[in-house]
Amino acid sequence: MDLDKLKKECEITTFRASGPGGQHRNVTDSAVRLKHLPTGIIVVGQSHRSQHRNLLDALDRLAGKLEEKNKRPKPRIPSKKSRAVREREMEGKKRRGKIKKLRSEVKLD
């Protein structure tokens, strides 16, 4: 996906990154938050000291999330039971039916 085109579809916000890093991190707004306006997906890049690198990281993450969202699962092909399995199931049902018949009340004529 073209990153420039993707950047135009986003609302870009910069802020101060949290976490360790000392004076430099506490002073500069190097973290970047991207909100993709058509889908509402939000990604953040704040691992680097450079705002430009954080922006590129965030764009890469957003492109990956969009690809994942647009990915369609393969259609499931239902499996078929083998003849032997079907015959075993039928034998089990017949056996169960005989047991149930034995439980019924005896009719006296």
Secondary structure, DSSP 8 states (H G I E B T S, - for coil): --HHHHHHTEEEEEE---SS-HHHHHH---EEEEEETTT--EEEE-SSS-HHHHHHHHHHHHHHHHHHHH------------HHHHHHHHHHHHHHHHHHHHHS-----
